[in-house]
């Protein structure tokens, strides 16, 4: 698409973090080719189709640096329960679903992401090849990975941490097939990563195979790290050290690795991770929703110079929540002010879902900023909403008070996926109905297959709502 966006309030996320009024953005194909004063660009390009962004803020599209769209099937249930959510529900539900059911729930997550101003999802999970194409059909930019393990995650809730090479081989085969089929596909909107699920379910042999896989294909990597007390106990019992030290001993830490959560990292772990250049994918909203404010040592993490990026993790794709709650948590963890304000400031929080998140997947020169040469991944926010008026400091208002209802349009790779609040790539009403029906079937099947699990008592019968 060739398009001239005019009259925008432009949040560039460039090195100077410039916020500019009455700006134009010239898009040709999937790239930004020029930015500048609207009047000058209009005069220079009189024949290009216009998009009038008067009253709209235009930002780099949000990058959700860690999510699991399939887990929308658990929304509104396990957030309020005690016990092991990871191996008690997240693992069983992923194996209960058919390929088609995973695709429906993943697409539901994609549509929510679009409506939340997101243009890129980083989504490690299981059986990804079976639904990666469905996700791509929504028009989003994706980094996908098969979250590998060679300790059967279905058995861990019963205390069985025995290594299972055959189980692990299935993951590796699926990861290879996913990379061959999806990496660079859909006009290079879809790329792949290599993922170890977590230190407690990956043996040294599995970690070595994943390192080799990433090296052969030139891919970035990801892992869940120190996300639960159970993980820490299991790794200490099996490996004699902390999760971070175990990964380091096996050569798995490095600047191409993004590790999610860090909840139970020790000060020594943080020092080690910082020294190795590992990025932290923090999911402040989801991880605080269940047990209160996230207790990760965020002050130490930031003071160590760790690059922090934000994700939504599970049951939601709302990156406004991630920014708002993340700002509160990181300021609380830092516990100190700086001259002229508090830290981290709103620019740093916005960086965590734009330029820094782009760097975490090796795409710092492609997405995350509005500059000539960058991909045309753009989010348009309606400033004529009560929550965003008055406008004094635009980035501060968006970080603290933005919400999905203010998202007007979303462009990915130079094409609108949301325009004037209408999703263009999916039959949204049909998808919502189908997702409701799928969720009912999946829960009934999961409980039947795992009778030790509790079933939620729904406020409403399972009806077509």
Residue, then its C-alpha position, 0 to 999 in steps of 0.5 A: x500500500x502507498x499511503x500518506x498519513x497526515x496531521x498526526x501527533x507522532x511518537x517516534x520512539x527515535x533516539x531523541x524520543x521526539x513527539x511531534x505535531x502535525x506530522x506526515x508519514x509516507x508509506x510505500x509498500x511495507x516501509x516508511x519512506x519519509x516523515x516530516x511536516x504534513x504540509x511539506x509531504x502533501x506538497x511533494x506527493x500530491x497523488x498518494x492516497x491520504x489518511x487523515x490522522x487529525x486527533x490521532x497519536x501515531x506510535x510504533x506498533x506495540x510488540x508483545x514480547x512474551x505471550x501464549x495466545x492459545x491460553x485464552x481458553x483459561x481466561x476468567x478461571x485459574x486467575x483466582x485459584x490456588x495451586x500450580x497453574x502452570x503444570x496443573x492447567x496450562x500444560x493439560x489444556x494445551x494437550x487437550x485441544x485439537x489442532x483446529x481448537x488451538x487455531x481458534x483460541x490463538x486467533x482470538x488472542x490475535x484479534x484482542x492483540x490487534x484491538x490493543x494496538x499490538x502489531x507483533x506477538x512473540x509466542x512460544x508454545x506447543x504444537x505451533x505449526x498446527x496453528x501458526x498459519x491461522x495466526x498469520x492470517x490475522x495480519x500480525x507480525x509473529x515470532x513463533x517457537x515450539x517450547x521444548x522439554x524432555x521431561x513430560x510436563x503432563x506428569x510434573x504435577x504428580x511429582x514425576x520429573x523423569x527425563x523422557x528422550x522420546x517425549x523430547x524428540x517429538x518437540x525437536x521434530x516439531x520445532x524443526x518442522x515449524x522452522x522449515x515451514x514458517x520461518x520467513x513466511x507470509x512475506x517475512x511477517x512470520x519468523x521463528x525462535x528456539x525455545x526451551x520451556x523451562x530449566x526444570x523440564x529441560x535436561x542438559x542434553x535438550x539444552x545442547x540440542x536447542x543451542x545447536x538448532x538455534x545456531x544452525x538456523x541463526x535464530x534468537x532464543x527464549x525460555x521461562x526462568x525462575x517462574x515458580x517455587x516448584x521450578x527452583x526446588x526441582x532444579x536445585x534437587x536435580x542440578x544442584x544450583x539455581x535455574x540461572x546458574x544451571x542454564x549458564x553451566x550448560x552455555x545457554x545464557x547469552x545476549x540472544x536469549x530472552x528469559x521470561x519472569x525472573x520471579x525467584x532470581x537471587x541477587x547473584x542470578x541477576x548479576x550473572x544474567x546481566x553479565x551474559x546480556x540476557x533480556x528480561x521479558x517481564x509480564x507485570x499484569x498477568x503475574x501480579x493478577x494472581x498473587x498480588x504485586x510481582x515480587x521479582x527484584x526489579x530494582x536490582x534488575x534495572x540497576x544491573x543494566x538489564x534490558x527489560x521488555x514487556x509481555x502479556x503472558x496469558x489470558x490477555x493480550x492487553x499491552x496497555x495493562x502491561x505498561x500501566x502495571x509495569x510502570x507501577x511495579x518498576x517504580x516500586x522496585x526501584x524505590x527512589x526518585x531521580x531529579x525532575x521525576x521518578x524512574x523509570x519514566x514513561x519513555x522507558x516504559x514505552x521503549x519496553x513495548x517498542x524499540x527494546x522489544x524489537x531488539x529482543x528478537x533481533x529486529x532493532x533495525x526493522x521495527x519499534x520506531x517510526x523512521x524512514x526505512x523501518x517497517x510500516x507497523x503503526x498504532x493509531x490512538x484516538x486522543x478524542x477520548x475522555x481518558x486521554x484528555x487533556x493532552x499535556x505530556x502525550x507519552x505519559x498519558x498513553x502509558x498511564x491511561x491508555x486502553x484498548x478502546x482508544x485504539x483507532x487503527x492498526x497497520x502491519x507491514x503497510x496494510x491496515x488490519x484494523x481501520x476505524x475500529x473495524x478488524x479487516x482480516x477476521x470475521x470477528x463476530x463468528x470467531x467470538x462465537x466459535x471461541x466460546x464453543x471451543x472453550x466449553x468443549x475443551x474444558x469438558x474434555x480436559x476435566x474428563x481426561x484429568x479428573x483431579x482438576x477442578x472445573x470452574x463454576x460458570x456464572x452463566x450457563x454455557x450459552x451462545x452469548 
